[in-house]
């Protein structure tokens, strides 16, 4: 916003996304869009062409910006550069001023901030943040629950330390397409219904492009000593998980599939146990 103009803010939530949003946004005529990248992408689907061309900037935070969304934003908002922020609610912004030489999802540490990555021998791991909050309080090796990796080259700006955010660490939950959460505890609950058949699982979450919009995809690999079940049993398992797995407080995977916010559940059965890891990671975001 220009300094001599008042700032008008239109807050939106997931329940606001519907056909009635298009005329509202046309009347509001936003100059900027700000929010979690997946949610901004979903809200942007309700902007008509003229309204989208009036957007002059997009600020996203909260989760990595996927290649699918980057491509969509570039096409839909030809006059809007995308600015990314990495914010930790408890600590504020642990990164410096946005560097024009950096690709998306990549940052330099802020002044007075130390960034470490747990288990660097595996190239990526949990990010640890050390920061002086004020004259009395300093936080050491705080774990916000995100994963990252170091970029092993010096930036063109001369900064020697650069890190790329990879999303949630994958131990507890993954946020996708703005406001939709895939919780490990919820997967545990639903899959345990078939505990006599399914002994272990691995879940992979991703954003995919479908008819010009971004939708979520959930892929499950299920370990069963008996191997591949009959087609009838496989359909029963897929239907049950889709019907019972809640991804918001009120919506199941099946209901999100019905509104094209998610692709149908993909399931693969394995007859060999999954390799042991240094941590019990059952849930991860696909690259």
HUDA-V475099 format. One record per residue. N is the residue number from 1. RES is the residue in one letter. PHI is phi in radians with two decimals (NA if undefined). PSI is psi in radians with two decimals (NA if undefined). Layout:
n,res,phi,psi
N,RES,PHI,PSI
N,RES,PHI,PSI
This chain:
n,res,phi,psi
1,X,NA,2.49
2,X,-1.20,2.59
3,X,-1.11,-0.48
4,X,-1.61,0.18
5,X,-2.06,2.48
6,X,-1.20,2.64
7,X,-1.69,2.14
8,X,-1.86,2.20
9,X,-1.97,2.28
10,X,-2.02,1.68
11,X,-1.30,2.44
12,X,-2.26,2.65
13,X,-2.21,3.04
14,X,-1.02,-0.54
15,X,-1.24,-0.24
16,X,-1.48,-0.17
17,X,-1.42,1.86
18,X,-2.97,-3.13
19,X,-1.05,-0.55
20,X,-1.20,-0.23
21,X,-1.28,-0.51
22,X,-1.06,-0.92
23,X,-1.15,-0.54
24,X,-1.13,-0.80
25,X,-1.19,-0.59
26,X,-1.10,-0.73
27,X,-1.23,-0.66
28,X,-1.27,-0.61
29,X,0.91,1.18
30,X,-1.16,2.46
31,X,-1.49,-0.58
32,X,-2.36,2.67
33,X,-2.11,2.37
34,X,-2.46,2.38
35,X,2.77,-2.99
36,X,-1.06,2.35
37,X,-0.98,-0.76
38,X,-1.14,-0.66
39,X,-1.24,-0.69
40,X,-1.03,-0.70
41,X,-1.10,-0.71
42,X,-1.21,-0.74
43,X,-1.13,-0.62
44,X,-1.14,-0.37
45,X,-1.13,-0.31
46,X,-1.72,0.10
47,X,-1.53,2.32
48,X,-1.36,3.00
49,X,-1.06,-0.79
50,X,-1.12,-0.72
51,X,-1.15,-0.73
52,X,-1.10,-0.64
53,X,-1.22,-0.29
54,X,-1.50,-0.09
55,X,-1.41,2.19
56,X,-1.92,0.07
57,X,-3.01,2.53
58,X,-2.25,2.18
59,X,-1.97,2.19
60,X,-2.20,2.64
61,X,-2.71,3.08
62,X,1.59,-0.46
63,X,-2.82,2.75
64,X,-1.04,2.62
65,X,-1.56,1.99
66,X,-1.27,2.72
67,X,-0.99,-0.59
68,X,-1.08,-0.81
69,X,-1.21,-0.66
70,X,-1.02,-0.77
71,X,-1.13,-0.75
72,X,-1.11,-0.79
73,X,-1.07,-0.70
74,X,-1.09,-0.70
75,X,-1.35,-0.73
76,X,-1.38,-0.54
77,X,-2.15,1.33
78,X,-1.13,-0.32
79,X,-1.89,0.24
80,X,-2.10,1.80
81,X,-1.16,2.60
82,X,-1.78,2.18
83,X,-1.93,2.34
84,X,-1.94,2.54
85,X,-2.29,2.46
86,X,-1.96,2.00
87,X,-2.16,2.32
88,X,-1.89,2.05
89,X,-0.91,-0.72
90,X,-1.32,-0.41
91,X,-2.06,-0.17
92,X,1.43,-2.64
93,X,-1.52,1.95
94,X,-1.54,0.14
95,X,-2.02,2.85
96,X,-1.45,-3.01
97,X,-1.07,2.43
98,X,-0.90,2.26
99,X,-1.69,2.21
100,X,-1.18,-0.30
101,X,-1.50,-0.11
102,X,-1.61,2.49
103,X,-1.32,2.99
104,X,-1.00,2.61
105,X,1.22,0.26
106,X,-2.15,2.45
107,X,-2.51,2.82
108,X,-1.82,2.58
109,X,-1.10,2.61
110,X,-1.30,2.96
111,X,-1.12,2.29
112,X,1.38,0.18
113,X,-1.95,2.33
114,X,-1.89,2.20
115,X,-1.89,2.23
116,X,-2.22,2.79
117,X,-2.25,2.18
118,X,-1.22,2.46
119,X,1.02,0.94
120,X,-1.15,-0.29
121,X,-1.11,-0.31
122,X,-1.71,0.23
123,X,1.27,-0.60
124,X,-2.36,2.76
125,X,-3.12,-2.97
126,X,-1.19,2.41
127,X,-1.46,2.44
128,X,-2.09,2.26
129,X,-2.09,2.22
130,X,-2.00,2.19
131,X,-2.66,2.46
132,X,-1.47,1.99
133,X,-1.33,-0.76
134,X,-2.73,-2.96
135,X,-1.14,-0.35
136,X,-1.84,-0.43
137,X,-2.16,2.30
138,X,-2.26,2.36
139,X,-1.81,2.26
140,X,-2.01,2.26
141,X,0.86,0.86
142,X,-1.28,2.40
143,X,-1.87,1.80
144,X,-1.38,-0.13
145,X,1.66,0.27
146,X,-1.92,2.73
147,X,-1.93,2.68
148,X,-2.72,3.00
149,X,-2.50,2.63
150,X,-1.41,2.53
151,X,-1.64,2.05
152,X,-1.44,0.61
153,X,-2.42,2.74
154,X,-1.38,2.37
155,X,-1.18,2.72
156,X,-1.07,-0.41
157,X,-1.37,-0.16
158,X,1.78,-0.18
159,X,-1.23,2.29
160,X,-1.50,-0.43
161,X,-1.94,2.11
162,X,-2.37,2.43
163,X,-2.33,2.62
164,X,-1.92,2.22
165,X,-1.39,2.33
166,X,-1.94,-0.03
167,X,1.89,-2.93
168,X,-1.06,2.61
169,X,-1.12,-0.38
170,X,1.60,0.20
171,X,-1.54,-0.58
172,X,-2.06,-0.88
173,X,-2.76,2.83
174,X,-2.31,2.31
175,X,-1.64,2.41
176,X,-2.53,2.61
177,X,0.77,0.54
178,X,1.19,1.84
179,X,1.51,-0.12
180,X,-1.79,2.20
181,X,-2.07,2.27
182,X,-1.80,1.86
183,X,-1.64,2.38
184,X,-1.09,-0.73
185,X,-1.06,-0.62
186,X,-1.25,-0.69
187,X,-1.09,-0.77
188,X,-0.98,-0.80
189,X,-1.07,-0.83
190,X,-1.27,-0.76
191,X,-1.21,-0.47
192,X,-1.10,-0.31
193,X,-1.02,-0.47
194,X,-1.94,0.62
195,X,-1.07,-0.42
196,X,-1.31,-0.26
197,X,-1.96,-0.81
198,X,-1.75,2.09
199,X,-1.70,-0.42
200,X,-2.81,2.88
201,X,-2.63,2.84
202,X,-2.35,2.36
203,X,-2.07,2.42
204,X,-2.23,2.23
205,X,-1.97,2.46
206,X,-2.68,2.84
207,X,-1.71,2.39
208,X,-2.29,2.71
209,X,-1.59,2.33
210,X,-2.54,1.98
211,X,0.89,0.81
212,X,1.40,0.12
213,X,-2.35,2.88
214,X,-1.69,2.25
215,X,-2.25,2.81
216,X,-1.53,2.68
217,X,-2.34,2.29
218,X,-2.07,2.13
219,X,-2.01,2.25
220,X,-2.02,2.32
221,X,-1.91,2.14
222,X,-1.99,2.23
223,X,-1.63,2.16
224,X,-2.41,2.26
225,X,-1.02,-0.58
226,X,-1.32,-0.17
227,X,1.37,-2.62
228,X,-1.12,2.21
229,X,-1.38,3.08
230,X,-1.15,2.80
231,X,-1.04,-0.69
232,X,-1.12,-0.75
233,X,-1.21,-0.67
234,X,-1.07,-0.76
235,X,-1.10,-0.66
236,X,-1.14,-0.72
237,X,-1.13,-0.81
238,X,-1.09,-0.76
239,X,-1.13,-0.72
240,X,-1.15,-0.84
241,X,-1.08,-0.77
242,X,-1.09,-0.66
243,X,-1.33,-0.56
244,X,-1.77,-0.30
245,X,-1.42,1.97
246,X,-1.55,2.24
247,X,-1.93,-0.21
248,X,-2.33,-3.12
249,X,-1.12,-0.47
250,X,-2.20,-0.05
251,X,-2.14,2.34
252,X,-1.60,2.97
253,X,-1.01,-0.74
254,X,-1.06,-0.71
255,X,-1.22,-0.58
256,X,-1.25,-0.58
257,X,-1.14,-0.69
258,X,-1.11,-0.49
259,X,-1.79,0.25
260,X,1.08,0.46
261,X,-1.57,-0.27
262,X,-2.45,2.60
263,X,-1.39,2.74
264,X,-0.99,2.55
265,X,-1.00,2.35
266,X,-1.88,2.29
267,X,-2.28,2.36
268,X,-2.25,2.33
269,X,-1.73,2.41
270,X,-2.12,2.52
271,X,-1.82,0.01
272,X,-2.09,2.53
273,X,-1.09,2.70
274,X,-1.31,2.56
275,X,-1.07,2.52
276,X,-1.25,2.48
277,X,-2.08,2.90
278,X,-1.17,-0.35
279,X,-2.35,2.66
280,X,-1.43,1.35
281,X,-1.64,1.91
282,X,-1.84,-0.23
283,X,-2.25,2.19
284,X,-2.57,2.79
285,X,-1.62,2.31
286,X,-1.21,2.57
287,X,-1.16,NA
